[in-house]
Amino acid sequence: MRGPLPPDRIDPLRSRAADRTSTASQRHRRLLPLAALLPMLVALHPGRAHADAADFQGMPGMWKVSLRIQRTGQPPREKSTWLCADDGSDPMDTFAAVDLPELERCTRHSTHRGTTGLAWRLSCPSGDAGRGRIIFDSAEHYRGQLSLPQFGEQIELEAHHYAACTGPSD
């Protein structure tokens, strides 16, 4: 007489279920150390970083600012200017100063400064002139807009950092 039949011969479905259970338990044993590390990793993560607006990201040096000025009913005109951003200078005075004749007598107010952008409103002797903003996508490049409904103008700004300033006349 033969000995007892192997379990897979008695009930093949039970044998497959046992294989799945042992495979799942092997997977569980491999993942257990990783699961134990998860709370520690979460505790060590600093969360969202909050940068101080004083850590402004515009690089000091020579910048070329290109303006595309669109006035209602006229073809767009282009203008380029150069500016020298000193290390430690107020970014609002440096980067938000748009050199256009119609803005000579206007003043900025309601300014907001973040680590990667500037926003402001303009007032002119004849009333509220508009608003502006620039956003740095790197320390060496920014884009912005100036909306001047009082003058019927929309201005797009784009600036690139080129080099260090070489002297006081820059």
C-alpha positions in Angstrom: 0.0 0.0 0.0 1.1 3.5 -0.7 1.5 6.3 1.7 -0.8 9.2 2.0 -1.4 11.4 -1.1 0.4 14.7 -1.3 -1.9 17.7 -0.5 -1.9 19.0 -4.1 -3.4 15.6 -5.2 -6.1 15.7 -2.6 -7.3 19.3 -3.3 -5.4 21.1 -6.0 -7.3 24.4 -5.2 -6.1 24.4 -1.6 -2.5 23.9 -2.8 -2.7 27.0 -5.1 -4.3 29.1 -2.3 -1.4 28.0 0.0 1.1 29.1 -2.7 -0.6 32.6 -2.9 -0.6 32.9 0.9 3.1 32.1 1.1 3.9 34.5 -1.7 1.9 37.2 0.0 3.6 36.6 3.3 7.0 36.8 1.6 6.0 40.1 0.1 4.8 41.3 3.5 8.1 40.3 5.1 10.0 42.3 2.5 7.9 45.4 2.9 7.8 45.4 6.7 11.2 47.1 7.1 10.2 49.8 4.6 6.9 50.4 6.4 8.8 50.8 9.7 11.0 53.5 8.2 8.0 55.5 6.8 7.1 57.3 10.1 10.7 58.3 10.6 11.0 59.7 7.1 7.8 61.7 7.6 9.0 63.1 10.9 12.3 64.2 9.3 10.7 65.9 6.4 10.8 69.7 7.0 7.5 70.4 5.2 7.0 73.3 2.9 9.8 75.7 3.1 8.8 79.3 3.8 11.5 81.7 2.4 11.9 85.2 3.7 11.1 87.9 1.1 14.4 89.4 2.1 16.1 86.5 0.3 15.1 87.9 -3.0 16.4 85.8 -5.9 17.3 88.4 -8.6 21.0 88.2 -9.3 23.0 91.4 -9.0 24.7 92.7 -12.2 23.9 93.9 -15.6 20.4 93.2 -17.0 18.9 93.8 -20.4 15.1 94.5 -20.1 13.0 94.2 -23.3 9.6 95.9 -23.4 6.8 95.2 -25.8 4.4 98.1 -25.6 0.9 97.6 -27.0 -1.2 100.7 -27.1 -4.9 100.4 -28.1 -5.3 101.0 -31.9 -1.6 101.1 -32.6 1.0 98.5 -33.7 3.2 97.3 -30.8 6.5 99.0 -30.3 9.6 97.4 -28.8 12.2 99.0 -26.5 15.2 97.7 -24.6 16.9 99.2 -21.6 19.8 98.2 -19.5 20.0 98.3 -15.7 22.6 97.5 -13.1 21.3 95.7 -10.0 23.5 96.3 -7.0 23.9 93.6 -4.4 21.7 94.6 -1.5 19.7 97.2 -3.4 15.9 97.2 -3.0 14.5 95.0 -5.8 11.4 97.2 -6.1 13.6 100.2 -6.9 15.8 98.2 -9.3 13.6 95.7 -11.2 10.2 97.4 -11.0 11.5 100.8 -12.3 10.1 100.9 -15.9 11.7 103.6 -17.9 8.8 105.2 -20.0 8.1 108.9 -20.4 4.4 108.5 -19.5 5.4 107.1 -16.1 7.9 109.8 -15.1 5.6 111.5 -12.7 3.9 108.3 -11.4 4.7 106.6 -8.1 4.5 103.0 -7.0 2.4 102.0 -4.0 0.7 98.9 -2.6 3.9 97.0 -3.3 4.4 93.3 -2.6 7.7 91.5 -2.6 8.2 87.8 -2.5 11.3 85.7 -3.1 10.6 85.3 -6.8 8.4 88.2 -7.7 7.3 91.8 -7.3 3.9 93.3 -7.6 2.8 97.0 -7.4 0.2 99.6 -8.3 0.9 102.9 -10.0 -0.6 106.3 -9.2 -0.1 109.3 -11.5 -1.1 113.0 -11.0 -4.2 112.3 -13.2 -5.3 109.3 -11.1 -4.7 105.6 -10.7 -2.6 104.5 -13.7 -2.4 100.7 -13.3 -0.5 97.8 -11.9 2.6 95.8 -12.6 4.2 92.5 -11.7 7.3 90.5 -12.5 8.1 86.9 -11.8 11.6 85.4 -11.7 11.8 81.9 -13.1 15.5 81.8 -12.2 18.0 84.2 -10.6 19.0 85.3 -14.2 15.6 85.7 -15.9 12.2 87.3 -15.3 9.0 88.1 -17.2 6.4 90.6 -16.3 3.4 92.8 -17.2 2.5 96.3 -16.7 -1.2 97.2 -17.3 -1.8 100.9 -17.8 -5.5 101.4 -18.7 -5.3 105.1 -18.1 -2.8 105.3 -21.0 -4.4 102.5 -23.0 -1.2 100.4 -22.7 -0.3 96.9 -22.0 3.5 96.3 -21.6 5.2 92.9 -21.5 8.6 92.8 -19.9 11.3 90.2 -20.2 14.8 90.5 -18.8 18.0 88.5 -18.9 21.1 88.9 -16.6 24.2 89.3 -18.7 27.2 90.0 -16.6 28.6 91.8 -13.6 28.4 95.6 -13.5 31.8 97.0 -14.4 31.7 100.5 -13.1 29.7 103.4 -11.6 28.4 104.4 -15.1 26.7 101.0 -15.7 
